[in-house]
Amino acid sequence: MAHVLDSRGKKMRITQTTLAAATIGLLVAACGQTEPAPPVNRQGTTVAAAPAVPSTSSPPPAPSAPLGDLKVESIAEFGQALTLGPLIVFRQEGGYLSIQKRFHSRGNEIALVRNSEGGSGTIDSYFFVEFGPHLKPVVSEAFAAADGAEISPRQLADGIHVDLRFNEGMHEDLTYRNGKQLMKRTPLHSKVPGDEDTCNYLYNEIYVNYVRGGDCSKEFDEDLAMSSVRTYNAVSNDPRFSLDDFAEMSKSSCAARSPMAYSEFKKRVCGY
């Protein structure tokens, strides 16, 4: 039997009944606490409790997890695919895919993809892929510049614009907007000169080579590299160049084995 002093300093006898009552009182007091006592680790140090998380009847929805980045991956010995996380967005057998440029619009990402079949006589095509947190990937129709030139798209306020140059005598301009493409074809209303790069290529790579070393019994376009054939055929769609004069000049200059000066060539063929 033990004794303790009460609040007035008098001895108080502790019995089993008293201990039981005290224990019950502690339990009742503990149940009435609004916050539990902080936990204590093995070293006797109080451990800080984690902050309380307010409970709600309907938790907010988790944000949509992105599928991942658009990538080019090999899927077979001669195949490639555009993948977005687990999704295969586009696939093909043969050729080469490459992501050329990226744009952002309406919270989505728009990628310009180049599709090259390989070889000097082929023309590369392009297409757009648009995707976002709430948009399944959308693949546009393929397009290309008729002369095989690389395209340089520009993002403006009303969409992405691509100058596709000339095709069958018409200037082609493509606009990509809100997942759709619009092709505008405009005739050339006045005589304007051709671009300097194309004119220079026609002169140095085709005309001069033919005049100085070609077989004059053949037409100048019968003994050309495929890359030159592609360029010449593409320029035939461009009304800024006079290819009838080009053919006539090539034959007469080849017979003399003397090419005319570039300044004269530009006036007659390229409109300068």
Secondary structure, 3 states (H helix, E strand, C coil): CEEEECCCCCEEEECHHHHHHHHHHHHHHHHCCCCCCCCECCCCCECCCCCCCCCCCCCCCCCCCCCCCEEEEEEECCEEEEEECCEEEEEEECCEEEEEEEEEECCEEEEEEEEECCCCCCCCEEEEEEEECCEEEEECCCECCCCCCCCCCEEECCEEEEEEEEECCEEEEEEEECCEEEEEEEECCCCCCCCHHHHHHHHHHHHHHHHHHCCCCCCHHHCCCHHHHHHHHHHCCCCCCCHHHHHHHHHHHHHHCCCCCHHHHHHHHHCC
